[in-house]
Amino acid sequence: KIEPIQITAASLGDWKYYDGEPLVRNNPETDVSIIAGELFAGHTIEFTITGIQYVAGSSLNTFAFEIKDAKGNSVTENYNVSTDYGDLEILPIDISVSTDSKKDVFTGNPLEADPAGWKHLSGELLDGHYFTSNTKAVGRLIDVGTIENEIDIEIFDGEGNDVTRNYNVEKFLGTIELLPMELTIVTESKTEVYTGEKLVSNWETGWELLGGQLLDGHEIKGSM
């Protein structure tokens, strides 16, 4: 039984920040090599790099190969080739945005952010890239309280492709705040000679709304 020759081939990795161009190590003579084992005398190996990374993210720098003898005949099947692929990584461009804050007194209606209430603070988009109309502040609050004024981000290139994933967006968010309505209630005073019975006020008549106004359909319920 003839055992195949064991070798290990490895490719280099590389990285860069996103610039709209693919990342590739395309020189087989310098970017791929045998790192363990040896070819039989007179044999040569030819590498073809197939790894490529187009957008922010990472992938393996893959390659294909063929081993030939001195006469140019393929002898690849006589080898057991292990592969060690490098990493190709494209990092997203850092940018930052902010949203405005908005505050109001509760009126029964939702308090919504102004969609245009945001700013591009730092970091540059590549030439031809732009924020679409779908980039907008989207904060919406129904009840009394406070929430962050979130933002939806969408970035296209000049050909109409969505390239949002190629940007790392840091968000400085404003707030949406609904304050409670202020009401002032005054209760009656009541005096009576002791009779052995409790002296109580009637909820229906023993108070008055002195300040503020209830919304349509709202009412005050309580007891005294």
C-alpha positions as CSV (number, residue, x, y, z in Angstrom):
1,K,0.0,0.0,0.0
2,I,1.3,3.4,-1.0
3,E,0.4,6.2,1.4
4,P,-0.1,9.7,0.0
5,I,2.5,12.4,0.9
6,Q,1.3,14.7,3.7
7,I,1.7,18.4,3.3
8,T,0.0,21.5,4.7
9,A,-0.6,24.7,2.6
10,A,-1.6,28.0,4.2
11,S,-2.8,31.3,2.8
12,L,-2.2,34.8,4.3
13,G,-5.0,36.9,5.7
14,D,-5.5,40.6,5.5
15,W,-7.8,43.4,6.7
16,K,-8.9,46.9,5.9
17,Y,-11.6,49.4,6.5
18,Y,-14.5,49.4,4.1
19,D,-13.7,51.5,1.0
20,G,-16.1,50.1,-1.6
21,E,-13.5,47.8,-3.1
22,P,-13.1,44.0,-2.5
23,L,-10.4,42.7,-0.3
24,V,-8.2,39.9,-1.9
25,R,-4.7,38.6,-1.6
26,N,-4.3,37.7,-5.3
27,N,-0.6,36.8,-5.6
28,P,-0.3,33.0,-5.4
29,E,3.5,33.1,-5.4
30,T,3.7,35.1,-2.2
31,D,0.3,34.7,-0.5
32,V,0.1,30.9,-0.4
33,S,2.8,28.5,0.6
34,I,3.6,25.0,1.9
35,I,4.2,25.3,5.7
36,A,4.6,21.6,6.5
37,G,5.8,18.6,4.5
38,E,7.6,18.6,1.2
39,L,6.8,17.8,-2.4
40,F,8.5,14.8,-4.1
41,A,11.6,15.8,-6.1
42,G,10.6,17.2,-9.5
43,H,7.0,18.0,-8.4
44,T,5.5,21.5,-8.3
45,I,2.3,22.9,-6.9
46,E,0.2,25.6,-8.5
47,F,-2.1,27.7,-6.3
48,T,-5.2,29.6,-7.4
49,I,-6.6,32.0,-4.8
50,T,-10.4,32.0,-4.6
51,G,-11.0,33.9,-1.3
52,I,-12.5,37.4,-1.6
53,Q,-14.4,39.7,0.8
54,Y,-16.7,42.4,-0.6
55,V,-18.4,44.0,2.4
56,A,-17.9,44.5,6.1
57,G,-17.4,41.2,7.7
58,S,-14.9,38.3,7.4
59,S,-14.4,35.2,5.4
60,L,-11.6,32.6,4.7
61,N,-8.9,33.3,2.2
62,T,-9.6,30.0,0.3
63,F,-7.5,28.7,-2.5
64,A,-7.4,25.8,-4.9
65,F,-4.3,23.8,-6.0
66,E,-2.9,21.3,-8.4
67,I,0.4,19.3,-8.1
68,K,2.2,18.2,-11.2
69,D,5.3,16.1,-12.0
70,A,8.2,17.1,-14.1
71,K,6.3,16.1,-17.3
72,G,3.3,18.3,-16.4
73,N,1.1,15.4,-15.4
74,S,-1.3,15.9,-12.5
75,V,-0.2,13.9,-9.4
76,T,-2.5,15.7,-6.9
77,E,-4.1,12.4,-5.9
78,N,-0.7,11.3,-4.5
79,Y,-0.8,14.0,-1.8
80,N,-3.0,14.5,1.3
81,V,-3.1,18.2,1.5
82,S,-4.3,20.0,4.7
83,T,-5.3,23.6,4.3
84,D,-4.9,26.5,6.7
85,Y,-6.8,29.5,5.4
86,G,-6.1,33.0,6.6
87,D,-8.9,35.5,7.3
88,L,-10.0,38.3,5.1
89,E,-11.7,41.0,7.1
90,I,-13.3,44.3,6.2
91,L,-14.1,46.6,9.1
92,P,-17.1,49.0,8.9
93,I,-16.6,52.7,8.8
94,D,-17.3,54.5,12.1
95,I,-19.9,57.3,12.0
96,S,-22.1,58.8,14.7
97,V,-25.6,60.4,14.7
98,S,-27.8,62.1,17.2
99,T,-31.5,62.6,17.7
100,D,-33.3,65.5,19.2
101,S,-35.3,65.5,22.4
102,K,-39.0,66.3,22.7
103,K,-41.2,67.0,25.7
104,D,-44.9,67.7,26.2
105,V,-47.7,67.4,28.7
106,F,-50.0,64.4,28.3
107,T,-53.0,65.2,26.0
108,G,-54.3,61.7,25.3
109,N,-52.4,61.6,22.0
110,P,-49.1,60.0,21.3
111,L,-46.0,62.2,21.4
112,E,-43.9,61.4,18.3
113,A,-40.5,62.5,17.3
114,D,-39.9,64.8,14.3
115,P,-38.6,62.4,11.7
116,A,-36.1,65.0,10.5
117,G,-34.9,65.6,14.1
118,W,-31.5,64.0,13.8
119,K,-28.0,65.0,12.8
120,H,-24.9,63.3,11.3
121,L,-22.2,64.1,13.8
122,S,-19.0,62.5,12.7
123,G,-17.4,60.1,10.3
124,E,-17.6,60.4,6.5
125,L,-19.7,58.4,4.1
126,L,-17.9,57.2,1.0
127,D,-18.3,59.3,-2.2
128,G,-21.7,58.6,-3.7
129,H,-23.1,57.1,-0.5
130,Y,-26.0,58.9,1.2
131,F,-28.6,58.6,3.9
132,T,-32.0,57.7,2.4
133,S,-35.3,59.2,3.4
134,N,-35.8,56.1,5.5
135,T,-33.2,57.5,7.9
136,K,-35.4,59.1,10.5
137,A,-36.1,59.6,14.2
138,V,-38.8,57.2,15.3
139,G,-39.4,57.8,19.0
140,R,-43.1,57.4,20.0
141,L,-44.6,57.6,23.5
142,I,-48.3,57.0,24.4
143,D,-48.4,57.3,28.2
144,V,-46.7,59.5,30.7
145,G,-43.0,58.6,31.0
146,T,-39.6,58.9,29.1
147,I,-38.1,56.8,26.4
148,E,-35.0,57.1,24.1
149,N,-35.7,58.7,20.7
150,E,-34.5,55.9,18.5
151,I,-33.4,56.3,14.9
152,D,-33.6,54.1,11.8
153,I,-30.5,54.2,9.6
154,E,-30.4,53.4,5.9
155,I,-27.5,54.2,3.6
156,F,-27.3,53.6,-0.1
157,D,-24.6,53.8,-2.7
158,G,-24.8,55.6,-6.0
159,E,-26.3,52.5,-7.7
160,G,-29.1,52.2,-5.2
161,N,-27.6,49.3,-3.2
162,D,-28.1,49.2,0.5
163,V,-24.7,49.5,2.1
164,T,-25.8,50.3,5.7
165,R,-24.0,47.2,7.0
166,N,-20.7,48.7,6.0
167,Y,-21.1,51.5,8.6
168,N,-20.7,51.2,12.4
169,V,-23.2,53.7,13.7
170,E,-22.8,55.2,17.2
171,K,-26.0,56.7,18.3
172,F,-26.4,59.6,20.8
173,L,-30.1,59.5,21.5
174,G,-32.3,62.2,22.7
175,T,-35.5,61.5,24.8
176,I,-39.2,61.6,24.2
177,E,-41.0,62.6,27.5
178,L,-44.6,63.0,28.4
179,L,-45.4,64.9,31.5
180,P,-48.5,64.3,33.6
181,M,-51.3,66.8,33.5
182,E,-51.6,68.9,36.6
183,L,-54.9,69.0,38.5
184,T,-55.8,70.8,41.7
185,I,-58.5,69.5,43.9
186,V,-59.9,71.2,47.0
187,T,-62.1,69.4,49.5
188,E,-64.8,71.0,51.6
189,S,-64.6,71.7,55.3
190,K,-67.4,70.5,57.6
191,T,-68.3,71.3,61.2
192,E,-71.0,69.8,63.3
193,V,-71.9,69.4,67.0
194,Y,-71.0,66.0,68.4
195,T,-73.9,63.5,68.0
196,G,-72.1,60.2,68.5
197,E,-72.1,59.6,64.7
198,K,-69.3,59.9,62.3
199,L,-68.9,63.2,60.5
200,V,-68.3,62.4,56.9
201,S,-68.2,64.2,53.6
202,N,-70.1,63.1,50.5
203,W,-67.8,62.2,47.6
204,E,-70.4,63.5,45.1
205,T,-70.4,67.0,46.6
206,G,-67.4,67.3,49.0
207,W,-64.7,68.3,46.5
208,E,-64.1,70.6,43.6
209,L,-61.7,70.7,40.7
210,L,-60.0,74.0,41.3
211,G,-57.2,73.9,38.6
212,G,-56.6,72.0,35.4
213,Q,-59.0,70.3,33.1
214,L,-59.8,66.6,32.4
215,L,-59.6,65.3,28.9
216,D,-62.8,64.4,27.1
217,G,-64.1,61.1,28.4
218,H,-62.0,61.1,31.5
219,E,-63.4,61.4,35.0
220,I,-62.2,61.5,38.6
221,K,-63.3,58.7,40.9
222,G,-62.5,58.4,44.6
223,S,-63.9,58.3,48.1
224,M,-63.8,60.4,51.2
